[in-house]
């Protein structure tokens, strides 16, 4: 009887070890993963932006981003836009975008709109910290900072 229980005990020990190792292997990945799509799904208001031309002048301009699953849309200062958003475990991508083609005054609004859409399509990293969404490229080449709509101080 003893000889039969020893191999059975070894099988259970090996199975337990395999489960323990499998559990440990999955832990680091979940800690460093990019935001899941559900974390991005919200209405966002742009509060700051920087690209290679400098900081965005957001005076009297409201730029919004609405993310719903695989669709990103909003108002880019003058025109409405819509396009795709895709998230993976370590990146995010936006676009291409389609937009209405209204002309707005002053011309600085149109220039800001073009910069924003170009930056949004270039962003490859997203992070969510509470009510703040930060989209960036290479962490400093460009950065778009949003606050969850309805939670801004305006």
N, CA and C of each residue as an Amber inpcrd file, in Angstrom:
protein
   462
   0.8080000  -1.1790000   0.0000000   0.0000000   0.0000000   0.0000000
   0.8570000   1.2510000   0.0000000   1.9370000   1.1860000   0.7210000
   2.8120000   2.3260000   0.8080000   3.4200000   2.6920000  -0.5420000
   3.7750000   1.7460000  -1.3440000   4.3900000   2.0290000  -2.6370000
   3.4100000   2.7080000  -3.5870000   2.1180000   2.4580000  -3.4270000
   1.1380000   3.0980000  -4.3070000   0.8780000   4.5370000  -3.8850000
   0.9490000   4.8500000  -2.5940000   0.6520000   6.2040000  -2.1400000
   1.8200000   7.1510000  -2.4250000   3.0380000   6.6630000  -2.4460000
   4.1860000   7.5180000  -2.7120000   4.1200000   8.1250000  -4.1040000
   3.8540000   7.3580000  -5.1830000   3.7480000   7.9830000  -6.4920000
   2.5760000   8.9580000  -6.5700000   1.4650000   8.6650000  -5.9160000
   0.3150000   9.5490000  -5.9230000   0.6590000  10.8600000  -5.2170000
   1.3910000  10.7830000  -4.1290000   1.8150000  11.9890000  -3.4070000
   2.7400000  12.8280000  -4.2850000   3.6100000  12.1860000  -5.0360000
   4.5170000  12.9060000  -5.9270000   3.7430000  13.6390000  -7.0190000
   2.6950000  13.0120000  -7.5510000   1.8630000  13.6480000  -8.5790000
   1.1940000  14.8940000  -8.0160000   0.6200000  14.7960000  -6.7970000
  -0.0330000  15.9490000  -6.1890000   0.9700000  17.0680000  -5.9020000
   2.1610000  16.6920000  -5.4650000   3.1920000  17.6930000  -5.1800000
   3.6090000  18.4090000  -6.4650000   3.7850000  17.6580000  -7.5450000
   4.1590000  18.2570000  -8.8260000   3.0510000  19.1740000  -9.3420000
   1.8030000  18.7580000  -9.2070000   0.6770000  19.5810000  -9.6480000
   0.5960000  20.8640000  -8.8440000   0.8140000  20.7730000  -7.5540000
   0.7940000  21.9660000  -6.6970000   1.8960000  22.9320000  -7.0650000
   3.0910000  22.4070000  -7.3350000   4.2100000  23.2390000  -7.7350000
   3.9210000  23.9300000  -9.0690000   3.3560000  23.1980000 -10.0160000
   3.0270000  23.7780000 -11.3170000   2.0050000  24.8970000 -11.1760000
   0.9970000  24.7140000 -10.3340000  -0.0070000  25.7630000 -10.1170000
   0.6050000  26.9810000  -9.4460000   1.4850000  26.7590000  -8.4920000
   2.1320000  27.8740000  -7.8040000   2.9920000  28.6740000  -8.7670000
   3.7580000  28.0010000  -9.6010000   4.6020000  28.6960000 -10.5800000
   3.7730000  29.4280000 -11.6130000   2.6810000  28.8530000 -12.0550000
   1.8090000  29.5100000 -13.0280000   1.2020000  30.7660000 -12.4280000
   0.8440000  30.7060000 -11.1590000   0.2790000  31.8780000 -10.4880000
   1.2960000  32.9890000 -10.3690000   2.5320000  32.6690000 -10.0730000
   3.5820000  33.6750000  -9.9590000   3.9220000  34.2830000 -11.3050000
   3.8810000  33.5050000 -12.3560000   4.2480000  34.0040000 -13.6780000
   3.2920000  35.0760000 -14.1540000   2.0210000  35.0430000 -13.7670000
   1.0500000  36.0150000 -14.2440000   1.0320000  37.3100000 -13.4560000
   1.5870000  37.3560000 -12.2740000   1.4780000  38.5250000 -11.4140000
   2.1520000  39.7670000 -11.9570000   3.4250000  39.7610000 -12.3860000
   4.0590000  40.9890000 -12.8340000   3.3550000  41.6200000 -14.0280000
   2.8470000  40.8410000 -14.9400000   2.1950000  41.3870000 -16.1200000
   0.9940000  42.2310000 -15.7380000   0.1880000  41.7830000 -14.8040000
  -1.0030000  42.5360000 -14.4390000  -0.6420000  43.8390000 -13.7270000
   0.5070000  43.9270000 -13.0830000   0.8980000  45.1370000 -12.3770000
   1.3960000  46.2300000 -13.3160000   1.9680000  45.8780000 -14.4590000
   2.5450000  46.8800000 -15.3440000   1.7370000  47.0810000 -16.6190000
   0.5900000  46.4730000 -16.7120000  -0.2200000  46.5860000 -17.9250000
  -0.7430000  48.0000000 -18.1030000  -0.9300000  48.4010000 -19.3570000
  -1.5200000  49.6940000 -19.6910000  -2.9840000  49.6910000 -19.2890000
  -3.5900000  50.8790000 -19.2220000  -5.0020000  50.9200000 -18.8570000
  -5.8360000  50.0650000 -19.8050000  -6.7810000  49.3620000 -19.2440000
  -7.6870000  48.5920000 -20.0760000  -8.6790000  49.5460000 -20.6930000
  -9.3050000  49.1070000 -21.7670000 -10.2290000  49.9630000 -22.4950000
 -11.3070000  50.5360000 -21.5810000 -11.7750000  49.7660000 -20.6110000
 -12.8270000  50.2540000 -19.7110000 -12.3850000  51.4820000 -18.9270000
 -11.1050000  51.5710000 -18.5710000 -10.6090000  52.7410000 -17.8440000
 -10.6100000  53.9850000 -18.7200000 -10.4630000  53.7980000 -20.0150000
 -10.4420000  54.9320000 -20.9360000 -11.8430000  55.3760000 -21.3370000
 -12.8190000  54.4660000 -21.2410000 -14.1870000  54.7660000 -21.6460000
 -14.7870000  55.8450000 -20.7520000 -14.8430000  57.0650000 -21.2720000
 -15.3880000  58.1980000 -20.5170000 -15.4020000  59.4120000 -21.4310000
 -15.9350000  60.4860000 -20.9050000 -15.8740000  61.7910000 -21.5710000
 -14.7590000  62.5810000 -20.9040000 -13.8520000  63.1310000 -21.7120000
 -12.6730000  63.8160000 -21.2070000 -12.6110000  65.2390000 -21.7570000
 -12.0760000  66.1620000 -20.9640000 -11.8760000  67.5550000 -21.3580000
 -10.3810000  67.8480000 -21.3340000  -9.8420000  68.3390000 -22.4550000
  -8.4100000  68.6410000 -22.5270000  -8.0930000  69.8270000 -21.6180000
  -7.1480000  69.6390000 -20.7060000  -6.7550000  70.7050000 -19.7880000
  -5.3510000  71.2270000 -20.0730000  -4.5400000  70.4470000 -20.7860000
  -3.1830000  70.8770000 -21.1380000  -2.6990000  70.0460000 -22.3160000
  -1.8750000  70.6490000 -23.1310000  -1.2930000  69.9320000 -24.2630000
   0.0460000  70.5280000 -24.6380000   0.9540000  69.6540000 -25.0360000
   2.2760000  70.0820000 -25.4760000   2.6840000  69.2090000 -26.6500000
   3.2470000  69.8340000 -27.6840000   3.8310000  69.0920000 -28.8000000
   5.1600000  69.7450000 -29.1330000   5.7470000  69.3900000 -30.2600000
   7.0600000  69.9320000 -30.6100000   7.0180000  71.4360000 -30.8650000
   5.8300000  72.0090000 -31.0540000   5.6940000  73.4630000 -31.2410000
   5.4900000  74.2020000 -29.9220000   5.3520000  73.4830000 -28.8290000
   5.1690000  74.1210000 -27.5280000   3.8310000  73.7730000 -26.9060000
   3.4420000  74.5730000 -25.9170000   2.1930000  74.3440000 -25.1910000
   0.9920000  74.8190000 -25.9900000  -0.1250000  74.1290000 -25.8040000
  -1.3740000  74.5230000 -26.4450000  -1.9700000  75.7050000 -25.6750000
  -2.4290000  76.7210000 -26.4030000  -3.1450000  77.8460000 -25.8040000
  -4.6260000  77.4940000 -25.8140000  -5.1380000  77.0890000 -24.6650000
  -6.5200000  76.6000000 -24.5770000  -7.5040000  77.6760000 -24.1120000
  -7.0930000  78.9420000 -24.1140000  -7.9660000  80.0280000 -23.7000000
  -9.2390000  80.0350000 -24.5400000 -10.3770000  79.9940000 -23.8770000
 -11.6960000  80.0790000 -24.5340000 -11.9460000  78.9970000 -25.5700000
 -11.2040000  77.8900000 -25.5090000 -11.4160000  76.7790000 -26.4400000
 -11.6750000  75.5170000 -25.6150000 -12.7330000  74.8140000 -25.9530000
 -13.0620000  73.5730000 -25.2700000 -12.8240000  72.4070000 -26.2200000
 -11.8720000  71.5490000 -25.8680000 -11.5480000  70.3700000 -26.6800000
 -11.9250000  69.1400000 -25.8650000 -12.7130000  68.2710000 -26.4660000
 -13.2070000  67.0940000 -25.7520000 -12.8120000  65.8070000 -26.4630000
 -12.7990000  64.7380000 -25.6830000 -12.5300000  63.3930000 -26.1850000
 -13.5100000  62.4560000 -25.5000000 -14.2710000  61.7470000 -26.2810000
 -15.2110000  60.7420000 -25.7680000 -14.7180000  59.3920000 -26.2680000
 -14.4320000  58.4860000 -25.3400000 -13.9890000  57.1450000 -25.7210000
 -15.0800000  56.1700000 -25.3110000 -15.5450000  55.4060000 -26.2800000
 -16.5890000  54.4110000 -26.0450000 -16.1980000  53.1430000 -26.7950000
 -15.5570000  52.2300000 -26.0720000 -15.1130000  50.9890000 -26.7030000
 -13.9960000  51.2490000 -27.6950000 -14.2810000  51.0110000 -28.9650000
 -13.2700000  51.1880000 -30.0150000 -13.4730000  52.4720000 -30.8060000
 -14.3090000  53.3750000 -30.2920000 -14.5960000  54.6350000 -30.9910000
 -14.1560000  55.8100000 -30.1290000 -13.4250000  56.7270000 -30.7530000
 -13.0360000  57.9830000 -30.1110000 -13.7010000  59.1090000 -30.8890000
 -14.3040000  60.0450000 -30.1830000 -14.9580000  61.1740000 -30.8430000
 -14.8890000  62.3780000 -29.9200000 -15.3250000  63.5090000 -30.4310000
 -15.3410000  64.7030000 -29.6000000 -15.4140000  65.9610000 -30.4280000
 -15.0360000  67.0640000 -29.7750000 -14.9660000  68.3550000 -30.4470000
 -13.5290000  68.8370000 -30.3240000 -12.9420000  69.1970000 -31.4450000
 -11.5300000  69.5770000 -31.4760000 -11.3230000  71.0870000 -31.4290000
 -12.2820000  71.7940000 -30.8770000 -12.1520000  73.2400000 -30.7410000
 -13.1070000  73.9850000 -31.6500000 -13.3430000  73.4270000 -32.8290000
 -14.2500000  74.0040000 -33.8100000 -15.1300000  72.9230000 -34.4120000
 -14.5160000  71.8450000 -34.8150000 -15.2100000  70.7760000 -35.5210000
 -15.3710000  69.5300000 -34.6610000 -16.3610000  68.7250000 -35.0070000
 -16.5460000  67.4150000 -34.3860000 -15.6870000  66.4080000 -35.1380000
 -15.1940000  65.4090000 -34.4260000 -14.3640000  64.3760000 -35.0510000
 -14.7700000  63.0130000 -34.5260000 -14.4270000  61.9930000 -35.2840000
 -14.6530000  60.6130000 -34.8500000 -13.6220000  59.7160000 -35.5210000
 -13.2530000  58.6450000 -34.8410000 -12.2880000  57.7030000 -35.3880000
 -12.1490000  56.5060000 -34.4780000 -11.1710000  55.6870000 -34.7640000
 -10.9440000  54.4580000 -34.0210000  -9.9820000  54.6790000 -32.8620000
 -10.1360000  53.8630000 -31.8310000  -9.1590000  53.7770000 -30.7530000
  -8.9220000  52.2940000 -30.5000000  -7.6600000  51.9400000 -30.3480000
  -7.2970000  50.5460000 -30.1000000  -6.3130000  50.4980000 -28.9460000
  -6.5660000  49.6120000 -28.0030000  -5.6480000  49.4390000 -26.8850000
  -5.0830000  48.0290000 -26.8990000  -3.8200000  47.9240000 -26.5100000
  -3.1800000  46.6330000 -26.3010000  -2.6500000  46.6450000 -24.8750000
  -1.9480000  45.6070000 -24.4990000  -1.4450000  45.5350000 -23.1320000
  -0.4260000  46.6250000 -22.8120000   0.2120000  47.1920000 -23.8270000
   1.2240000  48.2040000 -23.5400000   1.1560000  49.4400000 -24.4280000
   0.0530000  49.6310000 -25.1820000  -0.0250000  50.8210000 -26.0270000
  -1.4750000  51.1750000 -26.3410000  -1.6240000  52.3490000 -26.9210000
  -2.9220000  52.8260000 -27.3900000  -2.6830000  53.4970000 -28.7410000
  -3.6500000  53.4060000 -29.6340000  -3.5290000  54.1150000 -30.9090000
  -4.8860000  54.6990000 -31.2810000  -4.8450000  55.8670000 -31.9050000
  -6.0400000  56.5890000 -32.3140000  -6.0010000  56.8620000 -33.8100000
  -7.1960000  56.8840000 -34.4220000  -7.3300000  57.3090000 -35.8110000
  -7.3640000  56.1500000 -36.7670000  -7.5210000  56.4800000 -38.0270000
  -7.6210000  57.8400000 -38.5540000  -8.9410000  58.4890000 -38.1600000
  -8.9550000  59.8220000 -38.2030000 -10.1340000  60.5790000 -37.8270000
 -10.8100000  61.2010000 -39.0340000 -12.1180000  61.2810000 -38.9540000
 -12.9270000  62.0530000 -39.9000000 -13.4960000  63.2140000 -39.0940000
 -13.6390000  64.3730000 -39.7140000 -14.1850000  65.5100000 -38.9800000
 -15.0380000  66.3800000 -39.8880000 -15.8810000  67.1700000 -39.2330000
 -16.6350000  68.1620000 -39.9960000 -15.6390000  69.1970000 -40.4960000
 -16.0550000  70.0450000 -41.4120000 -15.1110000  70.9860000 -42.0300000
 -15.5810000  72.4380000 -41.9300000 -16.0310000  72.8160000 -40.7450000
 -16.4230000  74.2080000 -40.5510000 -15.1670000  75.0570000 -40.3960000
 -15.2520000  76.2910000 -40.8440000 -14.1680000  77.2480000 -40.6360000
 -14.5030000  78.0550000 -39.3940000 -13.5340000  78.2290000 -38.5240000
 -13.7630000  78.9640000 -37.2930000 -12.8130000  80.1370000 -37.2050000
 -13.2320000  81.1200000 -36.4440000 -12.4340000  82.3140000 -36.2510000
 -12.1580000  82.4400000 -34.7600000 -11.0280000  82.8630000 -34.3470000
  -9.8850000  83.2750000 -35.1550000  -9.1170000  82.0780000 -35.7120000
  -8.2160000  82.3470000 -36.5990000  -7.4280000  81.3000000 -37.2600000
  -6.6370000  80.4640000 -36.2550000  -6.3230000  81.0310000 -35.0890000
  -5.5770000  80.2860000 -34.0800000  -6.3630000  79.0580000 -33.5930000
  -7.6950000  79.1440000 -33.6250000  -8.5100000  77.9880000 -33.2350000
  -8.3200000  76.8500000 -34.2340000  -8.2890000  77.1910000 -35.5080000
  -8.0880000  76.1760000 -36.5460000  -6.6930000  75.5540000 -36.4330000
  -5.6990000  76.3790000 -36.1480000  -4.3290000  75.8700000 -35.9930000
  -4.2350000  74.9490000 -34.7740000  -4.8780000  75.3310000 -33.6720000
  -4.8790000  74.4990000 -32.4700000  -5.5820000  73.1780000 -32.7490000
  -6.6870000  73.2210000 -33.4640000  -7.4220000  72.0080000 -33.8110000
  -6.5470000  71.0380000 -34.6050000  -5.8130000  71.5530000 -35.5690000
  -4.9310000  70.7070000 -36.3810000  -3.8230000  70.0900000 -35.5170000
  -3.2600000  70.8740000 -34.6230000  -2.2080000  70.3620000 -33.7300000
  -2.7540000  69.2720000 -32.8200000  -3.9540000  69.4980000 -32.2790000
  -4.5600000  68.5260000 -31.3670000  -4.8070000  67.1970000 -32.0720000
  -5.4350000  67.2330000 -33.2330000  -5.7410000  65.9770000 -33.9450000
  -4.4740000  65.2360000 -34.3510000  -3.4580000  65.9820000 -34.7550000
  -2.1780000  65.3560000 -35.1130000  -1.5460000  64.7000000 -33.8760000
  -1.5940000  65.3900000 -32.7460000  -1.0320000  64.8370000 -31.5090000
  -1.8200000  63.6160000 -31.0490000  -3.1510000  63.6690000 -31.1630000
  -3.9790000  62.5440000 -30.7440000  -3.6640000  61.3040000 -31.5750000
  -3.5030000  61.4790000 -32.8840000  -3.1670000  60.3310000 -33.7450000
  -1.7670000  59.8060000 -33.4740000  -0.8630000  60.6460000 -32.9870000
   0.5150000  60.2200000 -32.7270000   0.6820000  59.5570000 -31.3600000
  -0.2130000  59.8380000 -30.4270000  -0.0830000  59.2990000 -29.0650000
  -0.0360000  57.7740000 -29.0890000   0.8630000  57.2130000 -28.2760000
   0.9660000  55.7500000 -28.2260000   0.9330000  55.1910000 -26.8080000
   0.8260000  56.0840000 -25.8170000   0.8010000  55.6610000 -24.4280000
  -0.3370000  56.3680000 -23.7080000  -1.0590000  55.6220000 -22.8790000
  -2.1390000  56.1990000 -22.0840000  -1.9560000  55.8100000 -20.6350000
  -2.2370000  56.7520000 -19.7440000  -2.2610000  56.4260000 -18.3230000
  -3.4440000  57.1430000 -17.6940000  -4.1170000  56.4480000 -16.8000000
  -5.2430000  57.0100000 -16.0810000  -4.8750000  57.0340000 -14.6070000
  -4.9940000  58.2230000 -14.0000000  -4.7270000  58.3950000 -12.5730000
  -5.9130000  59.1470000 -11.9860000  -6.8250000  58.4060000 -11.3980000
  -8.0390000  59.0270000 -10.8620000  -8.8940000  59.5860000 -11.9870000
  -9.1020000  60.9020000 -11.9570000  -9.9120000  61.5750000 -12.9760000
  -9.0660000  62.2000000 -14.0760000  -7.8010000  61.7870000 -14.1910000
  -6.8970000  62.3730000 -15.1780000  -6.4260000  61.3110000 -16.1660000
  -6.5730000  61.6340000 -17.4430000  -6.0660000  60.7950000 -18.5350000
  -4.9120000  61.5340000 -19.1810000  -3.7750000  60.8660000 -19.3100000
  -2.6200000  61.4480000 -19.9880000  -2.2730000  60.5720000 -21.1810000
  -2.2610000  61.1960000 -22.3570000  -1.8320000  60.5310000 -23.5850000
  -0.4890000  61.1200000 -23.9650000   0.4430000  60.2680000 -24.3720000
   1.7740000  60.7790000 -24.6990000   2.4320000  59.9540000 -25.7910000
   3.5180000  60.5070000 -26.2850000   4.3890000  59.8450000 -27.2560000
   5.7960000  59.9830000 -26.7170000   6.4720000  58.8760000 -26.5420000
   7.8380000  58.8850000 -26.0100000   7.9240000  59.6580000 -24.7000000
   6.8550000  59.6850000 -23.9390000   6.7610000  60.3050000 -22.6200000
   6.9690000  61.8110000 -22.5900000   7.6110000  62.4230000 -23.5810000
   7.7730000  63.8670000 -23.5150000   7.7140000  64.5620000 -24.8730000
   7.7420000  63.8340000 -25.9610000   7.6660000  64.4750000 -27.2760000
   6.3370000  65.1850000 -27.4570000   5.2800000  64.5900000 -26.9310000
   3.9830000  65.2470000 -26.8760000   3.2200000  64.7030000 -25.7060000
   2.3220000  65.5350000 -25.1940000   1.5170000  65.1080000 -24.0600000
   0.1770000  65.8280000 -24.1040000  -0.8910000  65.0570000 -23.9530000
  -2.2430000  65.5860000 -23.8660000  -2.7970000  65.1630000 -22.5110000
  -3.2270000  66.1240000 -21.7110000  -3.7370000  65.8460000 -20.3750000
  -5.2160000  66.2260000 -20.3380000  -6.0360000  65.2610000 -19.9460000
  -7.4820000  65.4370000 -19.8900000  -7.9710000  65.2320000 -18.4610000
  -9.0720000  65.8920000 -18.1420000  -9.7960000  65.6450000 -16.8990000
 -11.1340000  65.0580000 -17.2680000 -11.6090000  64.1010000 -16.4680000
 -12.9160000  63.5030000 -16.7270000 -13.9550000  64.6230000 -16.7730000
 -14.7580000  64.6690000 -17.8340000 -15.7630000  65.7170000 -17.9940000
 -16.7170000  65.6710000 -16.8220000 -17.0830000  66.8360000 -16.3480000
 -17.9470000  66.9190000 -15.1760000 -17.1510000  67.0100000 -13.8970000
 -15.8270000  66.7790000 -13.9860000 -14.9750000  66.8630000 -12.7990000
 -13.9640000  68.0060000 -12.8800000 -14.0940000  68.8480000 -13.9080000
 -13.1440000  69.9580000 -14.0380000 -13.5940000  71.1070000 -13.1390000
 -12.7300000  72.0500000 -12.9340000 -13.0370000  73.1910000 -12.0630000
 -13.7750000  74.2970000 -12.7960000 -14.1070000  74.0700000 -14.0450000
 -14.7940000  75.1050000 -14.8170000 -16.2400000  75.1700000 -14.4900000
